[in-house]
Amino acid sequence: MSKQTLLFLSIITLVGCNAHTKTEKESSFVKLSGDKIAAHIKVLSSDEYGGRKPFTKYEIKTIEYLQNQLKQMGVAPGNGESYFQKVPMVKIEATKMSPLKIKGEGFEKEYNYKTDFVALTRRVTDSIAIENSALVFAGYGVVAPEYNWNDYKNIDVKGKTVLVLVNDPGFGTNDSTFFKGNAMTYYGRWTYKYEEAARQGATGIIIIHDTKPASYPWGVVENGWTGANLYLNPEDNNMSRCAFEGWISLETAKELFAAVGKEAYNFTSDAKSTDFKAFDMNLSVSLSFTNTSNFSESNNVAGVIKGTDKPEEVIIYSAHWDHLGFGTPINGDSIYNGAIDNASGTATLLEIARAFATGEKPKRSVLFLAVTAEEQGLLGSAYYAENPIYPANKTVAVINMDALMAIGEMKDLTVVGHGQSELDELAKKFATQQGRYIIPDPEPGSGHFFRSDHFSFAKIGIPALYASGSYEHITKGVEYTKTKSERYVANDYHQPSDEFSNEWDMSGMVQDGTLFYQIGNQLANDTAFWPKWKKGSEFKAIREEK
C-alpha cells in the first residue's frame, strides 16, 4: 500500500454532477455520513477482528460483516448468488531461520534475522538450504530494453545470489528523460526485481533497503516479510522462483562493500551510470530455513447494484479488507489492527454502496469489491483481474480506496498516476466543485501507482483512479499535512498502533468519498462515455486490444 494513500483525507458533500452529455441524467444529491464510516472502521479495526489476516478465523468474521452490511443496504450478491469470490492461495511460513552467513577472504560474519536481514521463499517446499552461493552486485537488477538498460548484460548469475538496489536508476536524478526521473517505473518495484532475478536463473536475491528510495522504514520490511506469507495458488509450486528472496539493511550492505575493499565505493551512484557493470563481490552466502505450507482459499467480497439500461457494463469500487493480523509485539501489543490501512477504505466503500443503494438506480452496474491479501502483494485484485466477474472489456473504470487519513478537510486532490487516463478530468471536475485543486503525486519516486489494487486492473487495461486529498490541509496547510503523514509512516504504518481513535476528524474521508461517489455516478449514468488511457500510457495498448 502506498504512502501517498496513507494521507487520504477530505470533506463533506457535493451536489449532483452535470451531465457529461445532454442526455445524461442529473445525479441526485448525496450526503455521506462520517459517523457511519467511523462506525465501520471502529468495528473492522477492533481487537475482536484480530488484524483481519486472510486464512484466519478473523477473515471469516470480516467477510461476514461485509456481506451482512451489503445485504442490509439492499446491495445484491456480486458473484452470481454469492457475495464471495473464492481466491485459492497457499500460505508459506519460514521457520528455524538460520543467520545469514557471508564470508570471503579475510571476512566472515553471521547477520541476525529481522534486525539485519529478512528472507523467505515462494517455493512450496519443506526446506531451503543455500551453501556458499556466490554474491553478485547487479546494480538495480533491471533489464529494460526501452531504456537500453541491462544490469545483467555482462554476467552470468545462474546459481548465484544477486544483490540489488531498491527503486530504479532514475530515482534522485531529476532527469525525466532517464527512465522517468524521480517517478518510479515498475522496474523499481521489489516485485519486478524478484521476477527478473528468477528469469536470470539466480538462486537468491537480496534487495538493499534504503528508507528514502523505498519510501518506508526498515520496520515495514521486517513486519511484512516475517511470519506467514500468502501467494496465489502456483501451478509449478513456484519452483521457477529464486530459492530465497530477501532484504538487507543499508548498514549491512555498506559493511559488505567495505569487506571487499570498497569502503569509499558509492554503489548507488555507480549503478546509475550507463557504464555500470555487474561484478562478483568475492563473497559467498549461506542460509537455511524450514517451511510450513498450507493450501486454502481466501475471499474477495462483491456486491452489485445492477444497471437498468446496460447491466453488463460495470464500474468497480475497490478497497482491500485485509491487514497483517498478529505480529511482533510492540509495547505489549501484537495485534496489527489496520485502522487507516485499510479499514478506512473498506468503510468508505460501504458508505458509497449505501449511497448508491438509497438513490436512483444507475444505468450501468456498480460493483463494490472488497479484495483480500493486498498486503501480500495485491493478490485478491490480481486474482480478480485473472478471473473477472465482469470482463475487462465491459468494465468502464475502477475507483480504488486505500488508507484514507483522518485529519480533516483538504484543499488538494492528489492523483497518483496523474496523466494516465481521462479519469483525471472527471476528478478535476468534481474536485473543483468542492473548491479543491488537483495535483500529481508529489512523491512519484515512491512508486505509489504500483502499490495498491488499482494497479492489478490497470495491468489488464482498465482505467483506474487512485486519488485523495493528501497534500494541503484546508486550514493548517502543507507542513501540517506533511508532518502528520510522516508521523503516520514512521510510527503507525504496519504497526499495532494503527488503531481507531474517537478523536479522528472524519470530514476528509467524507469529502473524498463524496467525490468518488460523484465520479462513479457519472460513469454509471453516462452510457456513451468510456474513459480512455492517454497517449504515452503503457496501458493504452492493452485496453485497445480488448
Buried (B, 14 or more C-beta within 10 A) or exposed (E): BBBBBBBBBBBBBBBBBEBBEEEBEEBEEBEBBBEBBBBBBBBBBBEEBBBBBBBBEBBEBBBBBBBEBBEEBEBBBBBEEEBBBBBEBBBBBBEEBBBBBBBBEEBEBEBEBBEBBBBBBBBBBEEBEBEEBBBBBBBBBBBBEEBEBEBBEEBEBEEBBBBBBBBBBBBBEEEEEBBBBBBBBBBBBBBBBBBBBBEBBBBBBBBBBBBEBBBBBBBBBBBBBBBBBBBBBBEEBBEEBBBBBBBBBBEBBBBBBEBBEBEEBEBBEBBBEEEBEBBEBEBBBBBBBBBEBEEBBBBBBBBBBBBBEBBEBBBBBBBBBBBBBBBBEEEEBEBBBBBBBBBBBBBBBBBBBBBBBEBEBBBBBBBBBBBBBBBBBBBBBBBBBEEBBBEBBBBBBBBBBBBBBBBBBBBBBBBBBBEBBBBBEBBBBBBEBBEBEBBBBEBBBBBBBBBBBBBBBBBBBBBBBBBBBBBBBBEBEEEBBBEBBEEBBBEBBBBBBBBBEEEBBBBBBBBBBBBBBBBBBBBBBBBEBBBBBBEEBEBBEBBEEE
